Amino acid sequence: MKKVLVLGGTRFFGKKLVKGLIEAEYDVTIATRGRQADPFGNEIARLQVDRNDLDSLKRVACSDWDLVFDSLCYSEANASHIAQVLEGRVGRFIVTSSRAVYDHSPTIRKETDFDPYTYPIAAGTREDVSYEEGKRQAEAVLFQKARFPAIAVRFPIVLGVEDYTRRLHFYVDHVRDQKDVYIGNPDARQSFIDADEAARFLQWAGESAQACGPYNACSDEAWTLPELIGKVEEAVGKSARVLTGGVAEQLSPFAIPDSYVLDTEKARNEGYAFGALSDWLVPLIQRLAAK
C-alpha cells in the first residue's frame, strides 16, 4: 500500500483529494496545524505541524512517502523548507500552484509562458511578497533545487458549494439583493475549475507515470464575467445592476483587467479529459440560488 502525505487536506478541494486517496486505498496521512476538524476518523493518520516553521515541519520526515501533495506552499521559504525536510524521502511531490504565475493577457497561457526552471530565486516568506510572486518563487525552488521529482498544478479559480471564499456566492447574493456589481473589463475571458475536478486532477498527477513539471488544469470553455452574471440572473430571476469601471475596492471578486485563460493541451495529450465549464457551473449557480 502506497504511503501518501497531504499537507493541508481539511477543507474545500483538499478534503475531496483526501477522500479520493482513501477510496483508492492509499495509506494517507494529513499534516496540518490541527485547528480544523476533518471528517475522516480512523481512515487516516495525522501529523500536527506549522507549515511556516522549519523545526515543526521536520515532523513530516518521520517516514518515507510515495506521494506528497502540498496545498500550503506560498513562498520561497515554504518550498525551501519542504525540499530540505523531504530530501531522499519522497517518490513524487505535487504542489498546488496557481494561474497567478502568469500575467493577465489576451493570449491563452501555456505552461511555457512561465518557466520555473530559470526564474530567479529570491529568499523570502509569504509576508515578504505578493501571492503571485510567492507562487512563482515556490515553483522555482521546487524545480531548481528540490532533489525529488516535482509537479506543479496551476489552477485558475476553483469553485464549489464549500468554497470558503464565497466568491461565486457574492454574485448570487448581489443579484438577489439588487446591489451594484462592478465587473472591470467586460470582455476579459477566464478559466475556472470545479472543486471535484481539481481534486481528481491532483490525484491523476500523482498517479500518472509520465506526469512531470508544470500543468495547467481547468475546465474546457472560458467565460466573460457578463456571461457568468447572465447565468446568475437566470437562476435568481432578477436582473443584475452591472457597472463597468470602479476603483479596486469596488471591483467584484472575478473582475480582471484582461483575460486569464489557460491552455490544457499538455494534460490532454497525456490522457486527461477535462469536463466542460457549463456542465458544472450552471448547476452550481442554480444550487446556490436555491438556498
C-alpha positions as CSV (number, residue, x, y, z in Angstrom):
1,M,0.0,0.0,0.0
2,K,1.5,3.3,-1.1
3,K,2.1,5.9,1.7
4,V,0.8,9.4,0.9
5,L,1.2,12.6,2.8
6,V,-1.1,15.6,2.3
7,L,-0.1,19.0,3.6
8,G,-3.4,20.5,4.2
9,G,-6.5,18.5,3.2
10,T,-9.0,19.6,5.8
11,R,-11.1,22.0,3.6
12,F,-12.6,22.6,0.2
13,F,-10.9,20.5,-2.6
14,G,-8.2,19.3,-0.3
15,K,-10.9,17.3,1.6
16,K,-12.0,15.9,-1.8
17,L,-8.5,14.9,-2.6
18,V,-8.1,13.0,0.7
19,K,-11.4,11.3,0.1
20,G,-10.3,10.1,-3.3
21,L,-7.0,8.9,-2.0
22,I,-8.8,6.9,0.8
23,E,-11.1,5.4,-1.8
24,A,-8.1,4.4,-3.9
25,E,-6.8,2.5,-0.8
26,Y,-3.7,4.6,-0.1
27,D,-2.2,4.9,3.4
28,V,-3.0,8.6,3.9
29,T,-1.5,11.0,6.5
30,I,-2.5,14.6,6.6
31,A,-0.2,17.3,8.1
32,T,-1.9,20.5,9.5
33,R,-1.8,22.8,12.4
34,G,-4.6,20.8,13.9
35,R,-7.0,23.7,14.1
36,Q,-9.5,22.5,11.5
37,A,-11.6,19.3,12.1
38,D,-11.7,16.7,9.4
39,P,-14.3,14.1,8.6
40,F,-12.0,11.1,8.1
41,G,-12.0,9.5,11.5
42,N,-9.6,6.5,11.7
43,E,-9.3,6.2,7.9
44,I,-6.2,8.4,8.0
45,A,-3.2,9.3,10.2
46,R,-2.5,12.9,11.3
47,L,0.6,15.0,12.0
48,Q,0.4,18.4,13.7
49,V,2.9,20.8,12.0
50,D,3.3,24.5,11.4
51,R,4.0,24.8,7.7
52,N,5.9,28.1,8.3
53,D,8.2,26.8,11.0
54,L,11.1,24.6,9.8
55,D,11.6,22.8,13.1
56,S,7.9,21.9,13.2
57,L,7.9,20.9,9.6
58,K,10.6,18.3,10.3
59,R,7.9,16.1,11.8
60,V,6.9,15.1,8.2
61,A,10.3,13.4,7.9
62,C,9.0,10.6,10.2
63,S,8.5,8.3,7.2
64,D,9.3,7.8,3.5
65,W,6.4,8.8,1.2
66,D,5.5,7.5,-2.2
67,L,3.5,10.7,-2.9
68,V,3.3,14.1,-1.2
69,F,0.6,16.6,-2.0
70,D,1.2,20.2,-0.8
71,S,-1.5,22.8,-0.8
72,L,0.2,25.0,1.6
73,C,3.2,26.2,-0.4
74,Y,3.2,30.0,-0.8
75,S,6.8,31.2,-0.8
76,E,10.4,30.6,-1.4
77,A,10.8,29.8,2.3
78,N,7.9,27.3,2.2
79,A,9.4,25.5,-0.8
80,S,13.0,25.5,0.5
81,H,11.9,24.1,3.9
82,I,9.9,21.2,2.4
83,A,12.7,20.5,-0.1
84,Q,15.2,20.2,2.8
85,V,13.0,18.2,5.0
86,L,11.8,15.6,2.4
87,E,15.1,15.1,0.6
88,G,15.5,11.4,0.0
89,R,12.1,10.7,1.5
90,V,9.6,11.2,-1.3
91,G,8.9,9.5,-4.6
92,R,6.9,12.3,-6.2
93,F,5.8,15.7,-4.9
94,I,2.7,17.5,-6.3
95,V,2.3,21.2,-5.3
96,T,-0.9,23.2,-5.8
97,S,0.1,26.2,-7.8
98,S,-2.0,28.9,-9.5
99,R,-2.8,30.8,-12.7
100,A,-1.2,33.7,-10.7
101,V,2.2,32.7,-12.0
102,Y,1.1,34.2,-15.3
103,D,0.3,37.8,-16.1
104,H,-3.2,38.7,-17.4
105,S,-3.1,38.5,-21.2
106,P,-5.4,38.3,-24.2
107,T,-3.1,35.3,-25.2
108,I,-4.1,31.9,-23.9
109,R,-1.5,30.9,-21.4
110,K,0.6,27.8,-21.9
111,E,2.8,26.2,-19.3
112,T,5.9,27.5,-21.1
113,D,4.8,31.1,-20.6
114,F,6.2,30.9,-17.1
115,D,9.5,29.0,-16.8
116,P,10.2,28.0,-13.2
117,Y,13.4,26.2,-14.2
118,T,15.1,29.5,-14.9
119,Y,13.1,32.0,-12.8
120,P,15.4,33.9,-10.4
121,I,15.0,32.8,-6.8
122,A,14.9,35.4,-4.1
123,A,14.7,34.4,-0.4
124,G,11.5,35.4,1.4
125,T,8.5,34.4,3.4
126,R,4.8,34.6,2.5
127,E,4.7,38.0,4.2
128,D,7.5,39.4,2.0
129,V,5.9,39.0,-1.4
130,S,2.6,39.1,-3.2
131,Y,0.6,36.0,-3.7
132,E,1.6,35.9,-7.3
133,E,5.3,36.2,-6.7
134,G,5.1,33.7,-3.8
135,K,3.7,31.1,-6.2
136,R,6.4,31.8,-8.7
137,Q,9.1,31.5,-6.1
138,A,7.7,28.3,-4.8
139,E,7.7,26.7,-8.2
140,A,11.2,28.0,-8.9
141,V,12.6,26.4,-5.8
142,L,11.0,23.1,-6.3
143,F,12.1,22.7,-9.9
144,Q,15.6,24.1,-9.4
145,K,16.6,22.9,-6.0
146,A,14.5,20.0,-4.8
147,R,16.1,16.6,-5.0
148,F,12.9,14.8,-5.8
149,P,10.5,14.8,-8.8
150,A,8.1,17.7,-8.6
151,I,4.8,18.5,-10.4
152,A,3.1,21.9,-10.1
153,V,-0.6,22.1,-10.9
154,R,-1.6,25.6,-11.9
155,F,-5.3,26.1,-11.1
156,P,-7.5,29.0,-12.1
157,I,-10.3,30.0,-9.7
158,V,-11.7,26.8,-8.1
159,L,-15.4,26.9,-7.3
160,G,-17.8,24.7,-5.3
161,V,-20.5,24.7,-2.7
162,E,-17.9,24.6,0.1
163,D,-15.8,27.5,-1.3
164,Y,-14.8,29.3,1.9
165,T,-14.0,32.5,-0.1
166,R,-17.7,32.7,-1.2
167,R,-16.7,34.5,-4.4
168,L,-19.5,32.9,-6.5
169,H,-21.9,33.4,-3.6
170,F,-21.1,37.1,-3.9
171,Y,-22.7,37.3,-7.3
172,V,-25.8,35.3,-6.3
173,D,-26.3,37.5,-3.3
174,H,-25.8,40.8,-5.1
175,V,-28.1,39.9,-7.9
176,R,-30.8,38.7,-5.5
177,D,-30.4,41.8,-3.3
178,Q,-30.2,44.2,-6.3
179,K,-26.8,45.6,-5.3
180,D,-24.3,47.1,-7.7
181,V,-21.7,44.8,-9.2
182,Y,-18.6,46.3,-10.7
183,I,-17.1,44.0,-13.3
184,G,-13.9,45.6,-14.6
185,N,-13.2,44.6,-18.2
186,P,-16.4,43.1,-19.6
187,D,-14.6,41.4,-22.5
188,A,-12.0,39.6,-20.3
189,R,-12.4,35.8,-20.5
190,Q,-11.2,33.5,-17.8
191,S,-10.9,29.8,-16.9
192,F,-12.4,28.1,-14.0
193,I,-12.4,24.6,-12.5
194,D,-14.7,22.9,-10.0
195,A,-13.5,21.5,-6.7
196,D,-14.3,17.9,-7.6
197,E,-12.2,18.1,-10.8
198,A,-9.4,19.9,-9.0
199,A,-9.1,17.0,-6.6
200,R,-9.3,14.4,-9.4
201,F,-6.6,16.2,-11.4
202,L,-4.2,16.3,-8.4
203,Q,-4.7,12.6,-7.8
204,W,-4.1,12.0,-11.6
205,A,-0.9,14.0,-11.5
206,G,0.3,11.8,-8.6
207,E,-0.7,8.5,-10.3
208,S,0.3,9.2,-13.9
209,A,3.6,7.6,-14.7
210,Q,4.5,10.2,-17.3
211,A,3.5,13.3,-15.4
212,C,6.2,15.8,-14.7
213,G,6.8,19.6,-14.5
214,P,4.0,22.2,-14.5
215,Y,0.5,21.6,-15.7
216,N,-2.4,23.9,-16.4
217,A,-5.7,22.4,-15.1
218,C,-9.1,24.0,-15.9
219,S,-12.5,23.1,-17.4
220,D,-13.0,23.4,-21.1
221,E,-14.5,26.7,-22.2
222,A,-13.8,30.2,-20.7
223,W,-16.4,32.8,-19.8
224,T,-16.5,36.6,-19.5
225,L,-17.9,37.9,-16.3
226,P,-21.1,39.2,-18.0
227,E,-21.7,35.7,-19.3
228,L,-21.4,34.3,-15.8
229,I,-23.6,37.0,-14.3
230,G,-26.2,36.2,-17.1
231,K,-26.4,32.6,-15.7
232,V,-26.8,34.1,-12.2
233,E,-29.7,36.3,-13.4
234,E,-31.4,33.3,-14.9
235,A,-31.1,31.3,-11.7
236,V,-32.2,34.1,-9.4
237,G,-34.9,35.5,-11.7
238,K,-33.7,39.1,-11.4
239,S,-31.6,41.5,-13.5
240,A,-28.1,42.4,-12.2
241,R,-27.1,46.0,-11.5
242,V,-23.8,45.8,-13.5
243,L,-21.3,48.7,-13.6
244,T,-18.0,48.8,-15.5
245,G,-15.0,50.6,-14.2
246,G,-14.8,51.2,-10.5
247,V,-11.8,51.5,-8.2
248,A,-10.0,48.5,-6.8
249,E,-12.1,48.4,-3.6
250,Q,-15.3,48.3,-5.6
251,L,-14.4,45.5,-8.0
252,S,-16.3,42.2,-7.6
253,P,-14.3,39.0,-7.0
254,F,-13.9,37.9,-10.6
255,A,-13.3,41.3,-12.1
256,I,-10.0,41.3,-14.0
257,P,-8.3,43.9,-16.3
258,D,-7.6,41.4,-19.1
259,S,-8.2,37.7,-19.9
260,Y,-6.9,34.8,-17.9
261,V,-7.4,31.7,-20.0
262,L,-5.3,28.6,-19.5
263,D,-4.3,26.1,-22.2
264,T,-4.6,22.4,-21.1
265,E,-3.1,20.7,-24.2
266,K,-0.3,19.2,-22.2
267,A,-2.6,17.3,-19.8
268,R,-5.0,16.4,-22.6
269,N,-2.2,15.0,-24.7
270,E,-1.2,12.8,-21.7
271,G,-4.7,11.4,-21.4
272,Y,-6.6,13.6,-19.0
273,A,-10.1,14.7,-20.2
274,F,-11.4,17.9,-18.7
275,G,-15.2,18.5,-18.4
276,A,-17.0,21.4,-19.9
277,L,-17.4,24.6,-17.8
278,S,-21.2,24.9,-18.5
279,D,-21.8,21.3,-17.4
280,W,-21.0,22.0,-13.7
281,L,-21.0,25.8,-13.3
282,V,-24.6,26.4,-14.3
283,P,-25.9,23.7,-11.9
284,L,-23.7,25.1,-9.2
285,I,-25.1,28.6,-9.7
286,Q,-28.6,27.2,-9.6
287,R,-27.9,25.3,-6.4
288,L,-26.6,28.4,-4.7
289,A,-29.5,30.5,-5.9
290,A,-32.0,28.0,-4.5
291,K,-30.6,28.4,-0.9
